[in-house]
Amino acid sequence: MGLVPSDLTSLRQQNSGFCEHRRSTVVLNLPGLEVFPGDLLVSDGAADYLCHPLLLLNPESKKPRWPFSKRGVIFMNTLKYLQIHDYLLDVDLWKLFANLEELTQTSLGFVNSLLGIIKDYVNASGTSPLMDFLSVLTKYFQGTLCQSHQTYCLNYSAAVFYLEILRQRDDFRIYLKWCEQNEQCRRLHLPELLVAPLHRLTRYPLLLKNIWKRSTDSTEKIMIYSIKEKVEKSIRDLEGKVKWLDNFQKFRHLQEIIVWPPLWDRDRRFFIPEGLKHNFKEHMTENVLSPSNRHLLYEGKLTLAESTRSLDAYLFLFDDFLLITKTKRNKKKLGSSDSGLMCPSLTPELQTVIKEGGSCTVLDQPIPLDRLVVKSVDPLHVSVFGLRNAFLIQHENRYRQCIAAFLLQAQTENIKKTWIAQITTAISGFMKSQETKNISSFTLPSESSEI
């Protein structure tokens, strides 16, 4: 469903009246506060789609980089208008803009109240009392302002990736182009406007610090400083939530893409009659790949060498085991599956696998790090066996017997060295954590012999 130029011309005329009722946020731009640590609130995957030079305030730029007045919500209101007229109905407003309306109204209310106090102070006589900032600061920073920002920021990473999916469509690109050409946007693009609330949130402590510096009342300074500390704690908590949510979403998608074949399919040595297979209940993969139990340290594509062929392998290095899988691609029509694109944390290789309807099939049981041995293949074997950039993974049992071995090849020597270093570091970290647990359990007070 595409939009024709006549539709946009009509939209320009009809949309002008409805834009008059629009509200947006206002940024308090104080001198010397050009640092924006808001990128801390963005997941690693979403950050790949941000054009960072465009998101930084450039003091030499002739046009302002941040949305004032009506610029920030023209995209949202224009999309609403189009959907009312049966265009872009499948675009999810919440996924793209979250609670932007609530956030803009709350932010505007805060700024209006703050500027109102400043105006009253300037217009008052020389004997006027000190400005009463505390009531406004307490009302908003301990009320809905930070809460609204938290809701918006938690959705932001998903919104960035959702926007990237939508931009592949012709009709959505026409809508974006029309909005960006509107004079109210000052040539700002939608990603630049979406990221602004994150940066604004991280600037609030700087604003409070400036107010604290200029306050002369000791009681007032203590209360302002306390509010600043609470806002900073709220931002730290939000960063933790963003990381947790990013990790949770990634593990959820890994559960969908990783296939755990039953025992008799993994190893043909085990023959189980059909009538007895119900006795073998595999451990739930939801528990194996649980973000609350473990963390993914490293991952990537390698080649698994077998006796007669080579397989495309994909390895997942967790903080307690290594999982070796082989990638399987099922070619589908382009655009038939976008489920993989909904998780910006997945690597491009995995996104391609999912988009093509493929999966990662587990080759063998997970290899615990305390049972894993990694060895580099001697360069002398390169010419003899043709093993370039190769290294060996061995799985040992509790009796230190090798029960499985995997010969892997990397694309380059540097990638091989990185994998060996990552695995070695993970093994060392796991062994240290186990030692700490053992010491902690050993030092616990024991029961009295009299009990």
C-alpha positions in Angstrom: 0.0 0.0 0.0 1.8 3.1 -1.2 1.1 6.8 -0.8 1.0 8.9 -3.9 2.1 12.6 -4.1 -1.5 13.8 -4.3 -2.2 12.2 -0.9 0.8 14.0 0.6 -0.2 17.3 -0.9 -3.7 16.9 0.6 -2.1 15.8 3.9 0.0 19.0 4.0 -3.1 21.1 3.7 -5.4 19.2 6.0 -2.7 18.5 8.7 -1.8 22.2 9.3 -4.9 22.8 11.4 -4.5 19.7 13.5 -0.8 20.6 14.2 -1.9 23.7 16.1 -2.9 21.6 19.1 0.3 19.7 19.3 2.5 19.7 22.3 6.1 18.8 22.7 9.0 18.9 25.2 11.3 21.8 25.7 15.0 21.3 26.5 16.6 23.6 29.0 19.9 24.2 27.3 22.4 25.5 29.9 25.9 26.7 29.0 28.6 24.1 29.3 26.2 21.1 29.3 26.9 19.6 25.9 27.8 16.1 27.1 25.1 13.5 26.5 25.6 10.2 28.3 22.2 9.0 27.2 23.8 6.4 25.0 24.4 4.4 28.1 20.6 3.6 28.0 20.8 2.1 24.6 21.4 -1.6 24.0 24.5 -2.7 22.1 22.5 -3.9 19.1 20.4 -0.8 18.8 23.6 1.4 19.0 24.8 -0.1 15.8 21.9 1.6 14.0 22.5 5.1 15.5 24.5 7.6 13.5 26.3 9.0 16.5 27.8 12.1 14.9 24.3 13.3 14.2 23.2 12.7 17.7 25.8 15.0 19.3 25.3 18.7 19.8 27.6 20.5 17.4 28.3 24.0 18.7 29.5 25.0 15.2 26.3 23.9 13.5 24.1 26.6 12.0 20.9 24.8 13.0 20.0 23.4 16.4 20.2 19.7 16.7 17.5 19.2 19.3 13.7 19.3 19.0 12.0 22.4 20.4 8.4 23.4 20.2 6.5 21.2 17.7 9.3 19.4 15.9 9.4 16.3 18.0 5.9 15.0 17.6 5.1 16.0 13.9 6.1 12.4 13.0 3.7 10.8 15.5 0.8 13.1 14.7 1.3 12.7 11.0 1.3 8.9 11.3 -1.9 9.2 13.4 -3.5 11.3 10.6 -2.5 8.8 8.0 -3.9 5.8 9.9 -7.2 7.7 10.4 -7.3 7.8 6.6 -6.5 4.1 6.3 -2.8 4.4 5.5 0.0 2.5 7.3 -2.5 0.8 9.5 -0.1 -2.0 10.4 2.5 0.3 11.9 2.4 0.0 15.7 2.5 3.5 17.2 3.5 2.2 20.6 6.5 0.2 19.3 7.7 3.3 17.6 6.9 6.1 20.0 5.9 4.4 23.2 4.5 6.9 25.8 5.8 10.0 23.9 2.6 11.9 24.4 2.6 11.4 28.1 6.3 12.3 28.3 5.9 15.5 26.3 3.1 16.7 28.5 4.9 15.9 31.7 8.1 17.5 30.5 6.3 20.6 29.2 4.5 20.9 32.5 7.8 20.8 34.4 9.4 23.5 32.2 6.4 25.8 32.3 6.3 25.6 36.1 10.0 26.2 36.3 10.0 29.1 33.9 6.9 30.5 35.7 8.9 30.7 39.0 11.8 32.4 37.2 9.4 34.9 35.5 7.7 35.7 38.9 11.1 36.3 40.4 12.3 38.6 37.6 9.1 40.6 37.6 9.0 41.0 41.4 10.4 43.9 43.4 13.9 43.8 44.9 12.5 42.7 48.2 10.9 39.6 46.8 11.6 36.2 48.6 13.9 33.6 47.2 12.6 31.6 44.3 10.7 28.5 45.5 12.3 25.8 43.3 11.7 23.0 45.8 8.0 22.6 45.3 8.4 22.2 41.5 11.5 20.0 41.7 9.9 17.7 44.3 6.6 17.5 42.4 8.2 16.4 39.1 11.4 14.6 40.0 9.8 12.5 42.7 6.6 12.2 40.7 5.9 11.3 37.0 8.8 12.9 35.2 11.4 10.2 35.8 8.7 7.5 35.6 7.7 8.6 32.2 11.3 8.8 31.0 11.9 5.2 32.3 8.9 3.9 30.3 10.1 5.6 27.2 13.8 4.6 27.5 13.0 0.9 28.1 11.2 0.9 24.8 13.8 2.9 22.9 16.2 0.2 21.8 13.3 -1.9 20.3 11.9 1.3 18.7 15.2 1.9 16.9 15.2 -1.5 15.4 11.5 -1.4 14.6 12.2 1.8 12.7 15.0 0.1 10.8 12.5 -2.6 9.7 9.9 -0.1 8.6 12.4 1.9 6.6 12.6 -1.0 4.2 9.1 -0.3 3.0 8.4 2.2 0.2 5.2 3.6 1.7 6.9 4.3 5.1 9.9 5.9 3.4 7.5 8.3 1.6 5.9 9.2 5.0 9.4 9.8 6.5 10.5 11.9 3.6 7.5 14.1 3.8 7.9 14.7 7.6 11.6 15.4 7.3 11.0 18.0 4.6 8.4 19.8 6.7 9.8 23.1 7.9 8.8 22.3 11.5 11.4 19.5 11.6 14.3 21.8 10.5 15.7 18.8 8.5 16.0 16.7 11.6 15.5 12.9 11.0 13.3 10.7 13.1 16.2 8.8 14.8 17.6 12.2 16.0 14.2 13.1 17.6 13.6 9.7 19.1 16.9 9.7 21.0 16.4 13.2 22.5 14.4 12.1 25.6 17.2 9.8 26.6 19.7 12.6 26.5 17.3 14.9 28.2 16.9 12.5 31.2 20.7 12.3 31.7 20.9 16.1 31.7 18.5 16.5 34.6 21.2 15.9 37.3 23.3 18.6 35.6 20.4 21.0 35.8 19.8 20.2 39.5 23.5 20.6 40.2 23.5 24.1 38.6 20.4 25.0 40.7 22.2 23.7 43.8 25.3 25.7 43.1 23.2 28.9 42.9 21.2 28.3 46.0 22.1 30.3 49.1 19.8 28.7 51.6 21.5 25.7 53.4 18.2 23.8 53.9 17.3 24.3 50.3 20.7 23.1 49.1 20.4 19.9 51.2 17.0 19.1 49.7 18.1 19.9 46.1 21.2 17.7 46.5 19.0 14.9 47.8 16.7 15.2 44.8 19.7 15.1 42.5 21.0 11.9 44.2 17.6 10.3 43.7 17.5 11.2 40.0 21.0 9.8 39.5 20.0 6.6 41.2 17.0 6.4 39.0 19.2 6.7 35.9 21.6 4.0 37.2 18.6 1.7 37.9 17.3 2.4 34.4 20.7 1.4 32.9 20.5 -1.9 34.8 16.9 -2.4 33.5 18.0 -1.7 29.9 20.8 -4.2 30.1 18.6 -6.8 31.8 15.8 -6.4 29.2 18.3 -6.5 26.4 19.8 -9.8 27.8 16.3 -11.2 28.4 15.1 -10.5 24.8 18.3 -12.0 23.4 18.0 -15.2 25.4 14.3 -15.4 24.4 15.3 -15.3 20.7 18.1 -17.7 21.2 15.6 -20.2 22.7 13.6 -19.9 19.4 16.5 -20.3 17.1 18.5 -23.0 18.9 17.2 -26.5 18.2 18.0 -29.3 20.7 17.7 -32.7 18.9 16.8 -35.8 21.0 19.5 -38.2 22.0 19.0 -40.7 19.2 19.2 -38.0 16.6 22.4 -36.5 18.1 24.3 -39.8 18.2 23.3 -42.7 16.0 25.1 -45.1 18.4 22.0 -44.9 20.7 19.1 -47.0 19.5 15.9 -46.3 21.2 12.7 -48.1 20.0 9.8 -45.8 19.3 7.8 -47.2 22.1 10.5 -46.3 24.7 11.3 -42.8 23.6 8.7 -41.3 25.9 10.9 -42.3 28.8 13.6 -39.9 27.8 12.6 -36.4 28.7 15.1 -33.8 27.6 16.0 -31.0 30.1 13.9 -28.0 29.3 15.8 -25.6 27.0 14.2 -22.7 28.8 16.2 -23.6 31.8 19.4 -24.2 29.9 19.2 -20.8 28.1 18.0 -18.8 31.0 19.2 -15.2 31.4 18.8 -15.4 35.1 21.3 -18.3 35.4 24.0 -17.4 32.9 25.4 -14.8 30.6 26.6 -15.0 27.0 30.2 -13.9 26.8 31.1 -14.4 23.2 29.7 -15.9 20.0 30.5 -16.2 16.3 30.6 -18.2 13.1 33.3 -20.8 12.5 33.8 -23.8 10.3 33.7 -27.3 11.7 36.0 -29.8 10.0 34.8 -33.3 9.6 36.3 -36.4 7.8 34.7 -35.8 4.4 33.2 -32.3 4.6 33.1 -29.0 6.5 30.0 -27.6 8.3 29.0 -24.0 9.0 29.1 -23.9 12.8 28.0 -21.2 15.2 29.4 -21.2 18.8 27.9 -19.7 21.9 30.4 -19.2 24.8 28.5 -18.7 28.1 30.0 -18.0 31.5 29.6 -21.7 32.4 29.6 -23.8 29.2 30.3 -23.8 25.5 27.6 -24.7 23.0 28.5 -25.8 19.5 25.8 -25.7 16.8 25.5 -26.0 13.1 23.6 -23.4 11.1 20.8 -24.6 8.8 19.2 -22.2 6.3 15.8 -22.7 4.7 15.6 -20.3 1.8 12.3 -18.3 1.9 11.0 -15.4 -0.1 12.5 -12.1 0.9 10.5 -10.5 3.7 8.6 -13.6 4.6 10.1 -13.6 8.1 11.1 -10.6 10.2 11.0 -12.2 13.6 14.8 -12.2 13.9 14.9 -8.5 13.1 12.9 -7.8 16.3 15.9 -8.4 18.5 18.7 -5.9 17.8 21.1 -7.8 20.1 21.4 -10.7 17.7 24.4 -10.7 15.5 24.0 -10.1 11.7 24.8 -13.7 11.0 21.9 -14.9 13.3 19.6 -12.3 11.9 20.3 -13.7 8.4 19.7 -17.2 9.6 16.3 -16.3 11.1 15.2 -14.2 8.2 15.8 -17.2 5.9 13.8 -19.4 8.2 16.9 -21.3 9.5 18.0 -22.5 12.9 21.1 -23.5 14.9 21.0 -27.2 15.7 23.0 -28.4 18.7 25.7 -30.8 17.7 26.5 -32.3 21.1 25.7 -31.6 24.7 26.9 -28.4 26.3 30.6 -28.5 27.3 31.1 -27.3 30.9 34.0 -24.9 31.2 35.7 -27.0 33.8 35.6 -29.9 31.4 36.8 -28.0 28.4 40.3 -27.9 26.9 41.2 -25.6 24.0 44.4 -26.2 22.0 45.8 -24.3 19.0 46.7 -26.5 16.0 50.4 -26.4 15.2 51.2 -24.4 12.0 53.1 -27.4 10.7 49.8 -29.2 10.2 48.5 -26.5 7.9 50.5 -27.7 4.9 49.8 -31.4 5.7 46.1 -31.3 6.4 45.1 -27.9 5.0 44.0 -26.7 8.4 44.3 -23.0 8.3 43.5 -21.0 11.4 42.5 -24.1 13.2 42.1 -24.9 16.9 40.8 -27.9 18.8 38.1 -28.2 21.4 38.1 -31.2 23.7 35.3 -32.3 26.1 36.5 -34.3 29.0 34.5 -36.2 31.6 35.0 -36.1 35.3 37.8 -38.7 35.0 39.6 -36.4 32.5 38.9 -38.8 29.6 38.2 -37.1 26.3 34.6 -38.0 25.2 34.3 -35.5 22.3 36.5 -33.4 20.1 35.8 -30.6 17.6 38.2 -29.3 15.0 37.3 -25.7 14.2 38.6 -23.3 11.7 38.4 -19.5 11.8 38.3 -17.1 8.9 41.5 -15.4 9.9 44.4 -16.0 12.4 43.3 -13.0 14.5 39.8 -14.4 14.9 41.3 -17.8 15.9 43.5 -16.1 18.6 40.5 -14.1 19.8 38.4 -17.3 20.2 41.2 -19.0 22.1 41.7 -16.0 24.4 38.0 -15.7 25.0 37.6 -19.3 25.9 40.7 -19.3 28.1 39.5 -16.2 30.0 36.0 -17.7 30.4 37.5 -20.9 31.9 39.6 -19.0 34.3 36.7 -16.8 35.4 34.5 -19.9 35.9 37.1 -21.7 37.9 37.6 -18.7 40.2 33.9 -18.3 40.7 33.7 -22.0 41.7 36.5 -21.6 44.1 34.8 -18.6 45.7 31.6 -20.6 46.1 33.5 -23.5 47.7 35.3 -21.1 50.1 32.0 -19.4 51.0 30.3 -22.8 51.7 33.3 -24.0 53.7 33.4 -20.9 56.0 29.7 -21.1 56.8 29.1 -21.8 60.5 28.6 -25.5 61.1 26.0 -27.1 63.2 26.7 -27.7 66.8 27.6 -31.3 67.7 25.1 -31.0 70.6 22.1 -30.6 68.3 
